[in-house]
Amino acid sequence: MRHDDGPQDPPVNNGIVISGGSHYVGNQAVGHRAQAFSGSVSFPAQDAGQAARTAELLAQVERLLQEHRAALADPDATDRELRRLREELEEEEPQPSVLRRALDRLTGFVQPVAPLVTAVGQLAQSVQALPGP
């Protein structure tokens, strides 16, 4: 006799399994609503509330860096790059090339930590919306 509790969803694996050989992985995202960001950064005009959103996202990235510090390959370099990004954003006329370079480096430094990759991606999107010089 079969006991049936009703339909069940199949198990979901939100992980990544890689075995054998050499693997070179770029940006990737895993899990429900995960996103991976890559590509060049551009800086079109923004509305007045965008600066506040960028500051909020910057603070979120800083919190996540502290929470996941042990998982980062070079936490000190990550801190320096975030500080460089913050300082440039505080300039009267932030330089797009400096912002782009800092965001690219920051993205590379946080690669092993999915929540940080997502948060830095959101920060990059917000910075892209900042007004250019």
C-alpha positions as CSV (number, residue, x, y, z in Angstrom):
1,M,0.0,0.0,0.0
2,R,1.4,3.4,-1.0
3,H,1.1,6.4,1.4
4,D,0.7,9.6,-0.6
5,D,0.8,13.1,1.1
6,G,0.0,14.8,-2.2
7,P,2.2,16.2,-4.9
8,Q,5.7,17.2,-3.9
9,D,8.0,19.6,-5.8
10,P,11.2,18.1,-6.9
11,P,14.3,19.1,-4.9
12,V,16.0,22.2,-6.0
13,N,19.8,22.5,-6.0
14,N,20.9,26.1,-5.9
15,G,24.6,25.2,-5.6
16,I,27.4,24.8,-8.1
17,V,29.3,21.5,-8.6
18,I,32.5,21.6,-10.5
19,S,34.8,18.6,-10.8
20,G,38.0,17.7,-12.6
21,G,40.4,19.8,-14.7
22,S,40.9,23.5,-14.6
23,H,38.0,25.9,-14.5
24,Y,37.9,29.6,-15.2
25,V,34.7,31.2,-14.0
26,G,33.7,34.8,-14.6
27,N,30.7,36.4,-13.0
28,Q,28.1,33.9,-11.9
29,A,25.0,34.0,-9.7
30,V,23.3,31.1,-7.9
31,G,20.0,30.9,-6.1
32,H,16.5,32.3,-6.2
33,R,16.5,35.7,-8.1
34,A,20.3,35.7,-8.3
35,Q,22.0,38.1,-10.6
36,A,25.5,38.4,-12.0
37,F,26.9,41.7,-13.3
38,S,29.6,42.3,-15.7
39,G,30.4,44.7,-18.6
40,S,31.5,48.2,-18.8
41,V,30.1,51.0,-16.6
42,S,28.7,54.2,-18.1
43,F,27.5,57.2,-16.2
44,P,24.3,58.9,-17.6
45,A,22.3,61.6,-15.8
46,Q,20.3,60.7,-12.6
47,D,17.4,62.1,-10.6
48,A,17.9,63.8,-7.2
49,G,17.2,60.6,-5.1
50,Q,19.9,58.5,-6.8
51,A,22.7,59.9,-4.6
52,A,20.9,58.8,-1.5
53,R,20.3,55.3,-3.0
54,T,24.0,55.1,-3.9
55,A,25.0,56.0,-0.3
56,E,22.6,53.4,1.1
57,L,24.0,50.7,-1.2
58,L,27.5,51.7,-0.3
59,A,26.7,51.3,3.4
60,Q,25.1,47.9,2.7
61,V,28.3,46.8,0.9
62,E,30.3,47.9,3.9
63,R,28.1,45.9,6.3
64,L,28.4,42.8,4.1
65,L,32.1,43.2,3.8
66,Q,32.4,43.0,7.6
67,E,30.0,40.0,7.8
68,H,31.9,38.0,5.1
69,R,35.4,39.3,5.7
70,A,36.8,35.8,6.4
71,A,35.6,34.5,3.0
72,L,37.4,37.2,1.0
73,A,40.8,36.5,-0.5
74,D,42.2,40.0,0.3
75,P,39.9,41.8,2.7
76,D,42.3,44.7,3.2
77,A,42.5,45.4,-0.6
78,T,38.7,45.2,-0.7
79,D,38.5,47.8,2.1
80,R,40.9,50.1,0.3
81,E,39.0,49.9,-3.0
82,L,35.7,50.6,-1.3
83,R,37.3,53.6,0.5
84,R,38.7,54.8,-2.9
85,L,35.2,54.5,-4.4
86,R,33.6,56.4,-1.5
87,E,36.2,59.2,-1.7
88,E,35.7,59.6,-5.4
89,L,31.9,59.6,-5.0
90,E,32.3,62.5,-2.4
91,E,34.2,64.6,-4.9
92,E,32.4,67.6,-6.5
93,E,33.0,66.1,-9.9
94,P,33.6,62.3,-9.6
95,Q,35.7,61.0,-12.5
96,P,34.0,58.2,-14.4
97,S,37.3,56.4,-15.1
98,V,38.1,56.3,-11.4
99,L,34.7,55.1,-10.4
100,R,34.7,52.4,-13.2
101,R,38.1,51.1,-12.1
102,A,37.2,51.0,-8.4
103,L,33.9,49.2,-9.2
104,D,35.7,46.7,-11.5
105,R,38.3,46.0,-8.8
106,L,35.7,45.7,-6.1
107,T,33.7,43.3,-8.2
108,G,36.7,41.1,-8.6
109,F,37.6,41.2,-4.9
110,V,34.1,40.0,-3.8
111,Q,33.7,37.3,-6.3
112,P,33.7,34.3,-3.9
113,V,30.8,35.8,-1.8
114,A,27.4,35.8,-3.6
115,P,25.7,38.4,-1.3
116,L,28.6,40.8,-1.9
117,V,28.6,40.2,-5.7
118,T,24.9,41.1,-5.8
119,A,25.3,44.1,-3.5
120,V,28.3,45.4,-5.5
121,G,26.3,44.9,-8.7
122,Q,23.4,46.9,-7.3
123,L,25.9,49.6,-6.2
124,A,27.4,49.7,-9.7
125,Q,24.0,50.1,-11.3
126,S,23.3,53.0,-8.9
127,V,26.6,54.6,-9.6
128,Q,26.0,54.3,-13.3
129,A,22.9,56.5,-12.8
130,L,25.0,59.3,-11.1
131,P,25.4,62.5,-13.1
132,G,28.7,62.7,-15.0
133,P,31.1,65.7,-14.9
